[in-house]
Amino acid sequence: MNTAKSLRDKFARGETAFGVWAALPDAFAAELMCVGGVDYICVDQQHGLVDYPEMVEMLRAIEGRRTAVPLTRVPANQAWIIGKALDAGMQGVVVPMVSNRADAAAAVAACRYSPRGNRSFGPVRASMVMNSRDVAVMGDSVLCFVMVETREGVEKVDEIASTPGLDGIYVGPADLALGLGLPPDLDKEEPEHVAAVERILAACKKHGIVPGIQCGNGKAARKQADRGFRFVTFTKDSSLLPVAVGKEVAALGVEAVAQKASQKGYT
């Protein structure tokens, strides 16, 4: 299994890790996305349809492919939720709705064992897949990313980025847009949004942590990587399927046929 160390090594070399988001509650779907060039797969427990038992099966499927690092976006910044994901063997978490230093510190503490944090010791599965019960291996090695997606978070991003033990900040452009009172989508060009993302990126660089961002396609992901982001999601399963099917429908000419039938009163 690829562990968080492979991502840490990439980041240390100044390289970008590219990954995909898994929102469908299906282990086989997650397994199918473990292809060359995908450094990580992040199982979405916040906005996806994935519950904890499904997350564990998806984790096992990703591990079995031995190519991508399994991560998860947890539903909330709660210590017990973060701990259960890591105890299952997840190699890192993305924690949503972090707006200040206290929020960030709580997320970090939930990932680390004492004395660096307050994670409870019960690595039921993690100790097996990581072949260790050493708290330094299981606690210090896992990745902790937080999401800045509120106006307060942007204003306090410098203090968030300076939180000891934090590995990086992840930008969800649509979530951030909502926090700024803008329509939610990925490709944002409003000056306020552009400035907010730039401010987050600058804070990460200043404090030596990893800047991450969600993108809708490979072209956008490459642009963000060239901009300086190092943890970049370039697609998600729930978007790939309708886009791919729509492309083939267009090739069939079904849409045009349906439109003509509608005009004739057939539908």
Buried (B, 14 or more C-beta within 10 A) or exposed (E): BBBBBBBBEBBEEEEBBBBBBBBBBBBEBBBEBBEEEBBBBBBBBBBBEBEEEBBBBBBBBBBEBEBBBBBBBBBEBBBEBBBBBBBBBBBBBBBBBBBBBEBBBBBBBBBBBEEBBBBEEEBEBBBEBBEBEEBEBBBBBBBBBBBBBBBBBBBBBBBBBBBEBBBBBBBBBBBBBBBBEBEEEBEBEEEBBEEBBEBBBBBBBEBEBBBBBBBBBEEBBBEBBEEBBBBBBBBBBBBBEEEEEEEEEEEEEEEEEEEEEEEEEEE
